[in-house]
Amino acid sequence: MQLLEVNDKPAVKIFAKKLTEKGGAILFDCEGDKVWIPKSCVKIIDRDTIMIQEWIYKQKF
């Protein structure tokens, strides 16, 4: 099993599209929910998929 991490923290992979970027955060459309996520907590895999630190995923969703 592959361990998913973003900046040495446990992460989950979700479907999301980048909408815009401002300062230290990125606005994503996560299946209809528009959510700002700090750049340090996310890794963009491709145009439809990101990895997000698990703690912030639980907080936002």
PQR file of N, CA, C, O and H, with PARSE charges and radii, in Angstrom:
ATOM      1  N   MET A   1       0.845  -1.193   0.000 -0.4000 1.5000
ATOM      2  CA  MET A   1       0.000   0.000   0.000 -0.0000 2.0000
ATOM      3  C   MET A   1       0.884   1.248   0.000  0.5500 1.7000
ATOM      4  O   MET A   1       1.849   1.345   0.758 -0.5500 1.4000
ATOM      5  N   GLN A   2       0.537   2.182  -0.851 -0.4000 1.5000
ATOM      6  CA  GLN A   2       1.305   3.418  -0.962 -0.0000 2.0000
ATOM      7  C   GLN A   2       0.854   4.410   0.112  0.5500 1.7000
ATOM      8  O   GLN A   2      -0.341   4.656   0.283 -0.5500 1.4000
ATOM      9  H   GLN A   2      -0.247   2.104  -1.466  0.4000 1.0000
ATOM     10  N   LEU A   3       1.812   4.966   0.822 -0.4000 1.5000
ATOM     11  CA  LEU A   3       1.523   5.964   1.836 -0.0000 2.0000
ATOM     12  C   LEU A   3       1.453   7.332   1.169  0.5500 1.7000
ATOM     13  O   LEU A   3       2.414   7.767   0.534 -0.5500 1.4000
ATOM     14  H   LEU A   3       2.782   4.767   0.684  0.4000 1.0000
ATOM     15  N   LEU A   4       0.322   8.006   1.312 -0.4000 1.5000
ATOM     16  CA  LEU A   4       0.158   9.332   0.716 -0.0000 2.0000
ATOM     17  C   LEU A   4       0.560  10.391   1.733  0.5500 1.7000
ATOM     18  O   LEU A   4       0.098  10.381   2.874 -0.5500 1.4000
ATOM     19  H   LEU A   4      -0.458   7.652   1.827  0.4000 1.0000
ATOM     20  N   GLU A   5       1.432  11.311   1.305 -0.4000 1.5000
ATOM     21  CA  GLU A   5       1.877  12.391   2.176 -0.0000 2.0000
ATOM     22  C   GLU A   5       2.012  13.684   1.394  0.5500 1.7000
ATOM     23  O   GLU A   5       2.346  13.686   0.209 -0.5500 1.4000
ATOM     24  H   GLU A   5       1.808  11.319   0.378  0.4000 1.0000
ATOM     25  N   VAL A   6       1.745  14.785   2.085 -0.4000 1.5000
ATOM     26  CA  VAL A   6       2.010  16.127   1.571 -0.0000 2.0000
ATOM     27  C   VAL A   6       2.808  16.837   2.652  0.5500 1.7000
ATOM     28  O   VAL A   6       2.324  17.021   3.769 -0.5500 1.4000
ATOM     29  H   VAL A   6       1.474  14.784   3.048  0.4000 1.0000
ATOM     30  N   ASN A   7       4.022  17.231   2.323 -0.4000 1.5000
ATOM     31  CA  ASN A   7       4.916  17.881   3.291 -0.0000 2.0000
ATOM     32  C   ASN A   7       5.044  17.073   4.580  0.5500 1.7000
ATOM     33  O   ASN A   7       4.928  17.614   5.679 -0.5500 1.4000
ATOM     34  H   ASN A   7       4.415  17.081   1.416  0.4000 1.0000
ATOM     35  N   ASP A   8       5.286  15.769   4.429 -0.4000 1.5000
ATOM     36  CA  ASP A   8       5.515  14.848   5.549 -0.0000 2.0000
ATOM     37  C   ASP A   8       4.316  14.657   6.474  0.5500 1.7000
ATOM     38  O   ASP A   8       4.480  14.218   7.612 -0.5500 1.4000
ATOM     39  H   ASP A   8       5.381  15.330   3.536  0.4000 1.0000
ATOM     40  N   LYS A   9       3.113  14.981   6.001 -0.4000 1.5000
ATOM     41  CA  LYS A   9       1.891  14.764   6.779 -0.0000 2.0000
ATOM     42  C   LYS A   9       0.987  13.812   5.997  0.5500 1.7000
ATOM     43  O   LYS A   9       0.978  13.857   4.767 -0.5500 1.4000
ATOM     44  H   LYS A   9       2.979  15.338   5.076  0.4000 1.0000
ATOM     45  N   PRO A  10       0.222  12.945   6.684 -0.5600 1.5000
ATOM     46  CA  PRO A  10      -0.699  12.036   5.992  0.2800 2.0000
ATOM     47  C   PRO A  10      -1.675  12.809   5.108  0.5500 1.7000
ATOM     48  O   PRO A  10      -2.143  13.887   5.474 -0.5500 1.4000
ATOM     49  N   ALA A  11      -1.972  12.245   3.947 -0.4000 1.5000
ATOM     50  CA  ALA A  11      -2.821  12.936   2.981 -0.0000 2.0000
ATOM     51  C   ALA A  11      -3.829  11.976   2.354  0.5500 1.7000
ATOM     52  O   ALA A  11      -3.689  10.756   2.431 -0.5500 1.4000
ATOM     53  H   ALA A  11      -1.592  11.369   3.649  0.4000 1.0000
ATOM     54  N   VAL A  12      -4.849  12.567   1.730 -0.4000 1.5000
ATOM     55  CA  VAL A  12      -5.844  11.816   0.974 -0.0000 2.0000
ATOM     56  C   VAL A  12      -5.912  12.393  -0.435  0.5500 1.7000
ATOM     57  O   VAL A  12      -5.621  13.569  -0.656 -0.5500 1.4000
ATOM     58  H   VAL A  12      -4.963  13.559   1.667  0.4000 1.0000
ATOM     59  N   LYS A  13      -6.303  11.543  -1.383 -0.4000 1.5000
ATOM     60  CA  LYS A  13      -6.435  11.972  -2.772 -0.0000 2.0000
ATOM     61  C   LYS A  13      -7.907  12.242  -3.054  0.5500 1.7000
ATOM     62  O   LYS A  13      -8.765  11.414  -2.747 -0.5500 1.4000
ATOM     63  H   LYS A  13      -6.540  10.588  -1.204  0.4000 1.0000
ATOM     64  N   ILE A  14      -8.204  13.416  -3.647 -0.4000 1.5000
ATOM     65  CA  ILE A  14      -9.585  13.764  -3.965 -0.0000 2.0000
ATOM     66  C   ILE A  14      -9.662  14.370  -5.365  0.5500 1.7000
ATOM     67  O   ILE A  14      -8.659  14.812  -5.926 -0.5500 1.4000
ATOM     68  H   ILE A  14      -7.507  14.089  -3.897  0.4000 1.0000
ATOM     69  N   PHE A  15     -10.875  14.379  -5.911 -0.4000 1.5000
ATOM     70  CA  PHE A  15     -11.121  15.031  -7.189 -0.0000 2.0000
ATOM     71  C   PHE A  15     -11.399  16.500  -6.930  0.5500 1.7000
ATOM     72  O   PHE A  15     -12.303  16.840  -6.166 -0.5500 1.4000
ATOM     73  H   PHE A  15     -11.690  14.020  -5.455  0.4000 1.0000
ATOM     74  N   ALA A  16     -10.617  17.381  -7.570 -0.4000 1.5000
ATOM     75  CA  ALA A  16     -10.785  18.825  -7.401 -0.0000 2.0000
ATOM     76  C   ALA A  16     -10.132  19.548  -8.573  0.5500 1.7000
ATOM     77  O   ALA A  16      -9.137  19.082  -9.128 -0.5500 1.4000
ATOM     78  H   ALA A  16      -9.883  17.104  -8.190  0.4000 1.0000
ATOM     79  N   LYS A  17     -10.707  20.698  -8.945 -0.4000 1.5000
ATOM     80  CA  LYS A  17     -10.144  21.520 -10.014 -0.0000 2.0000
ATOM     81  C   LYS A  17      -9.706  22.859  -9.431  0.5500 1.7000
ATOM     82  O   LYS A  17     -10.431  23.486  -8.658 -0.5500 1.4000
ATOM     83  H   LYS A  17     -11.515  21.077  -8.494  0.4000 1.0000
ATOM     84  N   LYS A  18      -8.517  23.280  -9.813 -0.4000 1.5000
ATOM     85  CA  LYS A  18      -7.993  24.574  -9.373 -0.0000 2.0000
ATOM     86  C   LYS A  18      -8.754  25.677 -10.091  0.5500 1.7000
ATOM     87  O   LYS A  18      -8.894  25.652 -11.314 -0.5500 1.4000
ATOM     88  H   LYS A  18      -7.927  22.771 -10.441  0.4000 1.0000
ATOM     89  N   LEU A  19      -9.248  26.654  -9.316 -0.4000 1.5000
ATOM     90  CA  LEU A  19      -9.973  27.780  -9.892 -0.0000 2.0000
ATOM     91  C   LEU A  19      -9.106  29.033  -9.957  0.5500 1.7000
ATOM     92  O   LEU A  19      -9.010  29.684 -10.997 -0.5500 1.4000
ATOM     93  H   LEU A  19      -9.134  26.674  -8.323  0.4000 1.0000
ATOM     94  N   THR A  20      -8.477  29.359  -8.831 -0.4000 1.5000
ATOM     95  CA  THR A  20      -7.622  30.544  -8.775 -0.0000 2.0000
ATOM     96  C   THR A  20      -6.638  30.397  -7.616  0.5500 1.7000
ATOM     97  O   THR A  20      -6.732  29.481  -6.799 -0.5500 1.4000
ATOM     98  H   THR A  20      -8.554  28.831  -7.986  0.4000 1.0000
ATOM     99  N   GLU A  21      -5.699  31.329  -7.577 -0.4000 1.5000
ATOM    100  CA  GLU A  21      -4.653  31.295  -6.557 -0.0000 2.0000
ATOM    101  C   GLU A  21      -4.458  32.709  -6.042  0.5500 1.7000
ATOM    102  O   GLU A  21      -4.450  33.660  -6.823 -0.5500 1.4000
ATOM    103  H   GLU A  21      -5.623  32.074  -8.240  0.4000 1.0000
ATOM    104  N   LYS A  22      -4.299  32.854  -4.726 -0.4000 1.5000
ATOM    105  CA  LYS A  22      -4.087  34.182  -4.152 -0.0000 2.0000
ATOM    106  C   LYS A  22      -3.243  34.042  -2.891  0.5500 1.7000
ATOM    107  O   LYS A  22      -3.608  33.311  -1.971 -0.5500 1.4000
ATOM    108  H   LYS A  22      -4.304  32.081  -4.092  0.4000 1.0000
ATOM    109  N   GLY A  23      -2.121  34.742  -2.853 -0.4000 1.5000
ATOM    110  CA  GLY A  23      -1.256  34.684  -1.674 -0.0000 2.0000
ATOM    111  C   GLY A  23      -0.785  33.275  -1.409  0.5500 1.7000
ATOM    112  O   GLY A  23      -0.177  32.646  -2.275 -0.5500 1.4000
ATOM    113  H   GLY A  23      -1.825  35.336  -3.601  0.4000 1.0000
ATOM    114  N   GLY A  24      -1.059  32.774  -0.223 -0.4000 1.5000
ATOM    115  CA  GLY A  24      -0.608  31.451   0.179 -0.0000 2.0000
ATOM    116  C   GLY A  24      -1.663  30.373   0.064  0.5500 1.7000
ATOM    117  O   GLY A  24      -1.525  29.310   0.670 -0.5500 1.4000
ATOM    118  H   GLY A  24      -1.553  33.285   0.480  0.4000 1.0000
ATOM    119  N   ALA A  25      -2.736  30.627  -0.714 -0.4000 1.5000
ATOM    120  CA  ALA A  25      -3.819  29.649  -0.810 -0.0000 2.0000
ATOM    121  C   ALA A  25      -4.292  29.476  -2.250  0.5500 1.7000
ATOM    122  O   ALA A  25      -4.065  30.327  -3.110 -0.5500 1.4000
ATOM    123  H   ALA A  25      -2.849  31.490  -1.206  0.4000 1.0000
ATOM    124  N   ILE A  26      -4.961  28.342  -2.483 -0.4000 1.5000
ATOM    125  CA  ILE A  26      -5.522  28.030  -3.795 -0.0000 2.0000
ATOM    126  C   ILE A  26      -7.000  27.719  -3.608  0.5500 1.7000
ATOM    127  O   ILE A  26      -7.376  26.994  -2.686 -0.5500 1.4000
ATOM    128  H   ILE A  26      -5.145  27.651  -1.784  0.4000 1.0000
ATOM    129  N   LEU A  27      -7.845  28.272  -4.490 -0.4000 1.5000
ATOM    130  CA  LEU A  27      -9.275  27.983  -4.464 -0.0000 2.0000
ATOM    131  C   LEU A  27      -9.544  26.813  -5.394  0.5500 1.7000
ATOM    132  O   LEU A  27      -9.224  26.862  -6.582 -0.5500 1.4000
ATOM    133  H   LEU A  27      -7.540  28.861  -5.239  0.4000 1.0000
ATOM    134  N   PHE A  28     -10.141  25.749  -4.837 -0.4000 1.5000
ATOM    135  CA  PHE A  28     -10.479  24.558  -5.607 -0.0000 2.0000
ATOM    136  C   PHE A  28     -11.984  24.370  -5.657  0.5500 1.7000
ATOM    137  O   PHE A  28     -12.703  24.744  -4.730 -0.5500 1.4000
ATOM    138  H   PHE A  28     -10.401  25.709  -3.872  0.4000 1.0000
ATOM    139  N   ASP A  29     -12.452  23.783  -6.755 -0.4000 1.5000
ATOM    140  CA  ASP A  29     -13.826  23.303  -6.865 -0.0000 2.0000
ATOM    141  C   ASP A  29     -13.766  21.809  -6.586  0.5500 1.7000
ATOM    142  O   ASP A  29     -13.297  21.030  -7.416 -0.5500 1.4000
ATOM    143  H   ASP A  29     -11.868  23.479  -7.507  0.4000 1.0000
ATOM    144  N   CYS A  30     -14.240  21.420  -5.424 -0.4000 1.5000
ATOM    145  CA  CYS A  30     -14.213  20.021  -4.998 -0.0000 2.0000
ATOM    146  C   CYS A  30     -15.624  19.455  -5.129  0.5500 1.7000
ATOM    147  O   CYS A  30     -16.404  19.467  -4.177 -0.5500 1.4000
ATOM    148  H   CYS A  30     -14.621  22.053  -4.750  0.4000 1.0000
ATOM    149  N   GLU A  31     -15.933  18.963  -6.315 -0.4000 1.5000
ATOM    150  CA  GLU A  31     -17.252  18.389  -6.609 -0.0000 2.0000
ATOM    151  C   GLU A  31     -18.376  19.347  -6.237  0.5500 1.7000
ATOM    152  O   GLU A  31     -19.362  18.941  -5.621 -0.5500 1.4000
ATOM    153  H   GLU A  31     -15.300  18.953  -7.088  0.4000 1.0000
ATOM    154  N   GLY A  32     -18.232  20.610  -6.607 -0.4000 1.5000
ATOM    155  CA  GLY A  32     -19.257  21.623  -6.372 -0.0000 2.0000
ATOM    156  C   GLY A  32     -19.005  22.507  -5.167  0.5500 1.7000
ATOM    157  O   GLY A  32     -19.551  23.608  -5.092 -0.5500 1.4000
ATOM    158  H   GLY A  32     -17.431  20.940  -7.107  0.4000 1.0000
ATOM    159  N   ASP A  33     -18.193  22.056  -4.222 -0.4000 1.5000
ATOM    160  CA  ASP A  33     -17.842  22.875  -3.060 -0.0000 2.0000
ATOM    161  C   ASP A  33     -16.602  23.685  -3.391  0.5500 1.7000
ATOM    162  O   ASP A  33     -15.578  23.124  -3.780 -0.5500 1.4000
ATOM    163  H   ASP A  33     -17.749  21.162  -4.284  0.4000 1.0000
ATOM    164  N   LYS A  34     -16.687  25.010  -3.240 -0.4000 1.5000
ATOM    165  CA  LYS A  34     -15.519  25.866  -3.465 -0.0000 2.0000
ATOM    166  C   LYS A  34     -14.811  26.064  -2.133  0.5500 1.7000
ATOM    167  O   LYS A  34     -15.394  26.566  -1.173 -0.5500 1.4000
ATOM    168  H   LYS A  34     -17.519  25.466  -2.925  0.4000 1.0000
ATOM    169  N   VAL A  35     -13.518  25.654  -2.089 -0.4000 1.5000
ATOM    170  CA  VAL A  35     -12.770  25.619  -0.846 -0.0000 2.0000
ATOM    171  C   VAL A  35     -11.371  26.200  -1.045  0.5500 1.7000
ATOM    172  O   VAL A  35     -10.660  25.832  -1.981 -0.5500 1.4000
ATOM    173  H   VAL A  35     -13.044  25.246  -2.869  0.4000 1.0000
ATOM    174  N   TRP A  36     -10.981  27.124  -0.139 -0.4000 1.5000
ATOM    175  CA  TRP A  36      -9.613  27.642  -0.118 -0.0000 2.0000
ATOM    176  C   TRP A  36      -8.755  26.681   0.688  0.5500 1.7000
ATOM    177  O   TRP A  36      -9.128  26.289   1.793 -0.5500 1.4000
ATOM    178  H   TRP A  36     -11.558  27.423   0.621  0.4000 1.0000
ATOM    179  N   ILE A  37      -7.602  26.299   0.137 -0.4000 1.5000
ATOM    180  CA  ILE A  37      -6.683  25.396   0.812 -0.0000 2.0000
ATOM    181  C   ILE A  37      -5.284  26.013   0.785  0.5500 1.7000
ATOM    182  O   ILE A  37      -4.825  26.447  -0.271 -0.5500 1.4000
ATOM    183  H   ILE A  37      -7.298  26.618  -0.761  0.4000 1.0000
ATOM    184  N   PRO A  38      -4.600  26.057   1.934 -0.5600 1.5000
ATOM    185  CA  PRO A  38      -3.232  26.587   1.948  0.2800 2.0000
ATOM    186  C   PRO A  38      -2.326  25.778   1.008  0.5500 1.7000
ATOM    187  O   PRO A  38      -2.416  24.552   0.945 -0.5500 1.4000
ATOM    188  N   LYS A  39      -1.461  26.480   0.289 -0.4000 1.5000
ATOM    189  CA  LYS A  39      -0.552  25.817  -0.655 -0.0000 2.0000
ATOM    190  C   LYS A  39       0.299  24.757   0.028  0.5500 1.7000
ATOM    191  O   LYS A  39       0.619  23.736  -0.581 -0.5500 1.4000
ATOM    192  H   LYS A  39      -1.388  27.476   0.341  0.4000 1.0000
ATOM    193  N   SER A  40       0.667  24.982   1.274 -0.4000 1.5000
ATOM    194  CA  SER A  40       1.535  24.041   1.982 -0.0000 2.0000
ATOM    195  C   SER A  40       0.822  22.735   2.337  0.5500 1.7000
ATOM    196  O   SER A  40       1.469  21.772   2.748 -0.5500 1.4000
ATOM    197  H   SER A  40       0.407  25.811   1.769  0.4000 1.0000
ATOM    198  N   CYS A  41      -0.506  22.693   2.182 -0.4000 1.5000
ATOM    199  CA  CYS A  41      -1.293  21.515   2.560 -0.0000 2.0000
ATOM    200  C   CYS A  41      -1.796  20.720   1.370  0.5500 1.7000
ATOM    201  O   CYS A  41      -2.543  19.757   1.538 -0.5500 1.4000
ATOM    202  H   CYS A  41      -1.032  23.475   1.847  0.4000 1.0000
ATOM    203  N   VAL A  42      -1.393  21.115   0.163 -0.4000 1.5000
ATOM    204  CA  VAL A  42      -1.944  20.477  -1.034 -0.0000 2.0000
ATOM    205  C   VAL A  42      -0.854  20.188  -2.061  0.5500 1.7000
ATOM    206  O   VAL A  42       0.145  20.902  -2.149 -0.5500 1.4000
ATOM    207  H   VAL A  42      -0.787  21.898   0.026  0.4000 1.0000
ATOM    208  N   LYS A  43      -1.068  19.134  -2.829 -0.4000 1.5000
ATOM    209  CA  LYS A  43      -0.192  18.809  -3.954 -0.0000 2.0000
ATOM    210  C   LYS A  43      -1.092  18.493  -5.141  0.5500 1.7000
ATOM    211  O   LYS A  43      -1.952  17.616  -5.056 -0.5500 1.4000
ATOM    212  H   LYS A  43      -1.880  18.554  -2.758  0.4000 1.0000
ATOM    213  N   ILE A  44      -0.896  19.201  -6.242 -0.4000 1.5000
ATOM    214  CA  ILE A  44      -1.704  18.984  -7.432 -0.0000 2.0000
ATOM    215  C   ILE A  44      -1.130  17.810  -8.216  0.5500 1.7000
ATOM    216  O   ILE A  44       0.041  17.818  -8.596 -0.5500 1.4000
ATOM    217  H   ILE A  44      -0.198  19.913  -6.310  0.4000 1.0000
ATOM    218  N   ILE A  45      -1.966  16.801  -8.454 -0.4000 1.5000
ATOM    219  CA  ILE A  45      -1.563  15.609  -9.195 -0.0000 2.0000
ATOM    220  C   ILE A  45      -1.759  15.840 -10.698  0.5500 1.7000
ATOM    221  O   ILE A  45      -0.834  15.657 -11.490 -0.5500 1.4000
ATOM    222  H   ILE A  45      -2.918  16.794  -8.146  0.4000 1.0000
ATOM    223  N   ASP A  46      -2.964  16.241 -11.071 -0.4000 1.5000
ATOM    224  CA  ASP A  46      -3.274  16.609 -12.457 -0.0000 2.0000
ATOM    225  C   ASP A  46      -4.428  17.606 -12.417  0.5500 1.7000
ATOM    226  O   ASP A  46      -4.787  18.072 -11.336 -0.5500 1.4000
ATOM    227  H   ASP A  46      -3.715  16.390 -10.427  0.4000 1.0000
ATOM    228  N   ARG A  47      -5.013  17.944 -13.552 -0.4000 1.5000
ATOM    229  CA  ARG A  47      -6.020  19.015 -13.543 -0.0000 2.0000
ATOM    230  C   ARG A  47      -7.308  18.660 -12.807  0.5500 1.7000
ATOM    231  O   ARG A  47      -8.115  19.541 -12.511 -0.5500 1.4000
ATOM    232  H   ARG A  47      -4.721  17.566 -14.430  0.4000 1.0000
ATOM    233  N   ASP A  48      -7.506  17.371 -12.510 -0.4000 1.5000
ATOM    234  CA  ASP A  48      -8.726  16.941 -11.818 -0.0000 2.0000
ATOM    235  C   ASP A  48      -8.484  16.292 -10.457  0.5500 1.7000
ATOM    236  O   ASP A  48      -9.441  15.919  -9.779 -0.5500 1.4000
ATOM    237  H   ASP A  48      -6.850  16.655 -12.750  0.4000 1.0000
ATOM    238  N   THR A  49      -7.233  16.153 -10.049 -0.4000 1.5000
ATOM    239  CA  THR A  49      -6.929  15.405  -8.826 -0.0000 2.0000
ATOM    240  C   THR A  49      -5.872  16.127  -7.993  0.5500 1.7000
ATOM    241  O   THR A  49      -4.883  16.640  -8.517 -0.5500 1.4000
ATOM    242  H   THR A  49      -6.455  16.456 -10.600  0.4000 1.0000
ATOM    243  N   ILE A  50      -6.108  16.153  -6.675 -0.4000 1.5000
ATOM    244  CA  ILE A  50      -5.132  16.723  -5.754 -0.0000 2.0000
ATOM    245  C   ILE A  50      -4.940  15.772  -4.572  0.5500 1.7000
ATOM    246  O   ILE A  50      -5.767  14.895  -4.322 -0.5500 1.4000
ATOM    247  H   ILE A  50      -6.911  15.737  -6.249  0.4000 1.0000
ATOM    248  N   MET A  51      -3.851  15.960  -3.862 -0.4000 1.5000
ATOM    249  CA  MET A  51      -3.661  15.330  -2.558 -0.0000 2.0000
ATOM    250  C   MET A  51      -3.705  16.457  -1.530  0.5500 1.7000
ATOM    251  O   MET A  51      -3.070  17.498  -1.700 -0.5500 1.4000
ATOM    252  H   MET A  51      -3.179  16.673  -4.065  0.4000 1.0000
ATOM    253  N   ILE A  52      -4.456  16.232  -0.475 -0.4000 1.5000
ATOM    254  CA  ILE A  52      -4.630  17.239   0.564 -0.0000 2.0000
ATOM    255  C   ILE A  52      -4.317  16.593   1.915  0.5500 1.7000
ATOM    256  O   ILE A  52      -4.662  15.436   2.152 -0.5500 1.4000
ATOM    257  H   ILE A  52      -4.972  15.387  -0.337  0.4000 1.0000
ATOM    258  N   GLN A  53      -3.667  17.344   2.787 -0.4000 1.5000
ATOM    259  CA  GLN A  53      -3.359  16.804   4.107 -0.0000 2.0000
ATOM    260  C   GLN A  53      -4.656  16.374   4.793  0.5500 1.7000
ATOM    261  O   GLN A  53      -5.672  17.067   4.739 -0.5500 1.4000
ATOM    262  H   GLN A  53      -3.386  18.285   2.594  0.4000 1.0000
ATOM    263  N   GLU A  54      -4.587  15.212   5.436 -0.4000 1.5000
ATOM    264  CA  GLU A  54      -5.762  14.586   6.028 -0.0000 2.0000
ATOM    265  C   GLU A  54      -6.469  15.486   7.045  0.5500 1.7000
ATOM    266  O   GLU A  54      -7.698  15.535   7.065 -0.5500 1.4000
ATOM    267  H   GLU A  54      -3.761  14.649   5.479  0.4000 1.0000
ATOM    268  N   TRP A  55      -5.720  16.193   7.883 -0.4000 1.5000
ATOM    269  CA  TRP A  55      -6.335  17.021   8.929 -0.0000 2.0000
ATOM    270  C   TRP A  55      -7.181  18.144   8.341  0.5500 1.7000
ATOM    271  O   TRP A  55      -8.249  18.459   8.866 -0.5500 1.4000
ATOM    272  H   TRP A  55      -4.721  16.153   7.867  0.4000 1.0000
ATOM    273  N   ILE A  56      -6.708  18.748   7.255 -0.4000 1.5000
ATOM    274  CA  ILE A  56      -7.478  19.846   6.661 -0.0000 2.0000
ATOM    275  C   ILE A  56      -8.655  19.305   5.860  0.5500 1.7000
ATOM    276  O   ILE A  56      -9.691  19.962   5.756 -0.5500 1.4000
ATOM    277  H   ILE A  56      -5.841  18.492   6.828  0.4000 1.0000
ATOM    278  N   TYR A  57      -8.501  18.110   5.294 -0.4000 1.5000
ATOM    279  CA  TYR A  57      -9.619  17.457   4.607 -0.0000 2.0000
ATOM    280  C   TYR A  57     -10.767  17.237   5.598  0.5500 1.7000
ATOM    281  O   TYR A  57     -11.922  17.529   5.288 -0.5500 1.4000
ATOM    282  H   TYR A  57      -7.660  17.576   5.379  0.4000 1.0000
ATOM    283  N   LYS A  58     -10.447  16.723   6.783 -0.4000 1.5000
ATOM    284  CA  LYS A  58     -11.484  16.479   7.795 -0.0000 2.0000
ATOM    285  C   LYS A  58     -12.120  17.782   8.272  0.5500 1.7000
ATOM    286  O   LYS A  58     -13.310  17.815   8.588 -0.5500 1.4000
ATOM    287  H   LYS A  58      -9.509  16.486   7.035  0.4000 1.0000
ATOM    288  N   GLN A  59     -11.334  18.850   8.324 -0.4000 1.5000
ATOM    289  CA  GLN A  59     -11.837  20.140   8.765 -0.0000 2.0000
ATOM    290  C   GLN A  59     -12.769  20.767   7.722  0.5500 1.7000
ATOM    291  O   GLN A  59     -13.803  21.334   8.075 -0.5500 1.4000
ATOM    292  H   GLN A  59     -10.368  18.824   8.067  0.4000 1.0000
ATOM    293  N   LYS A  60     -12.406  20.667   6.448 -0.4000 1.5000
ATOM    294  CA  LYS A  60     -13.168  21.324   5.372 -0.0000 2.0000
ATOM    295  C   LYS A  60     -14.381  20.508   4.920  0.5500 1.7000
ATOM    296  O   LYS A  60     -15.384  21.071   4.483 -0.5500 1.4000
ATOM    297  H   LYS A  60     -11.566  20.206   6.162  0.4000 1.0000
ATOM    298  N   PHE A  61     -14.285  19.182   5.027 -0.4000 1.5000
ATOM    299  CA  PHE A  61     -15.350  18.342   4.514 -0.0000 2.0000
ATOM    300  C   PHE A  61     -15.933  17.511   5.626  0.5500 1.7000
ATOM    301  O   PHE A  61     -16.854  16.728   5.393 -0.5500 1.4000
ATOM    302  H   PHE A  61     -13.470  18.725   5.383  0.4000 1.0000
TER
END
